[in-house]
Amino acid sequence: MGMMTKLRPFVRTFLKEASEMFEMYIYTMGDRPYALEMAKLLDPQGEYFNAKVISRDDGTQKHQKGLDVVLGQESAVLILDDTEHAWMKHKDNLILMERYHFFGSSCRQFGFSCKSLAELKSDEDEAQGALSKILKVLKQVHYKFFDELKEDIAERDVRQVLKSVRREVLSGCIVVFSRICHGALPLLRKMAEQLGATCLVELDDSVTHVVATDAGTEKARWAVKENRFLVHPRWIEAANYFWEKQPEENFVLKKKQ
């Protein structure tokens, strides 16, 4: 099978700087030959992974990834992946990455109807892209784990550090949801709370953001009248991917004409 692969912008810098802080593994649900080809592409000199490549052939659970095949305690392991459901037993270790849809086939494979970056004749910005943002998170977590925690190093838990860093993202935001479909609402609320936001059911003077899909609802109109932020749910989703509060003006919900 022939395969065309496009490296994500900033990946070389990301790997170099991350390798100075972490012992790194490649872990893929692809088969062994695929995993080794990707390792060759990402790390041609063997500087970063040093043959630490795990494929689905090495896993102990079907359709799942597990830390039982990684050397090291779970309390000291961070995972970067774009697929949350592959890590059902290790969600607290996971930093969920935004998918990189450069080719149209990638969009179709994952059920997206949007145009790919190639079709848009565009690409991620190196300085503002996902890898650049996540590298900052890794540096923050690394610093907190090694320089701020007072416990004996064997007692430290990177999962707690990750939770504390995540809670800083939307700290101080008081959120009310309006006209979000019932299936999406619990997930969105949980995401916002994990990012440090306080979620209310009813409006009061403390509310800073109304998150809605319809600018015509009573709560949405209140936000406009009271000069509070009225944003689309993608504002929360983007903050979740980038681990950084996003400019509200990029997610403003406007009334349909």
LINPECOR-V618891 format. One line per field, one symbol per residue. phi: phi as a letter, one per 30 degrees, with the letter a starting at -180 (. if undefined). burial: # if it has 24 or more other ideal C-beta (glycine too) atoms within 12 Angstrom, else .. A space follows every 50 residues. Layout:
BEGIN
phi = ???
burial = ???
END
This chain:
BEGIN
phi = .dbcbcddeidddeddddddcbdcbcbbdddeededddddddbdcidcch idbccddcdcbdibcbddccdkdedbccccacbdddbecbddcccdcddc cdceddedeciccdddddddhbaddedcdeddddeddddddedddcccdc deedcdbddddddddddddcejdccbcbhceeddeddddddddddjdccc ccdadddcbccbcbdcdddddddddcicdcbdeddddddddchadcdddd bdccddd
burial = .......#.##..##..##.##.#######....##.##..##....##. .#####.##.....###..#.....#######.#.##..########### ##...#.........##......#....##############.##..... ......###.##..##.###..########....#..##.#######.## ..#...#########...##.##....###################.#.. ###....
END
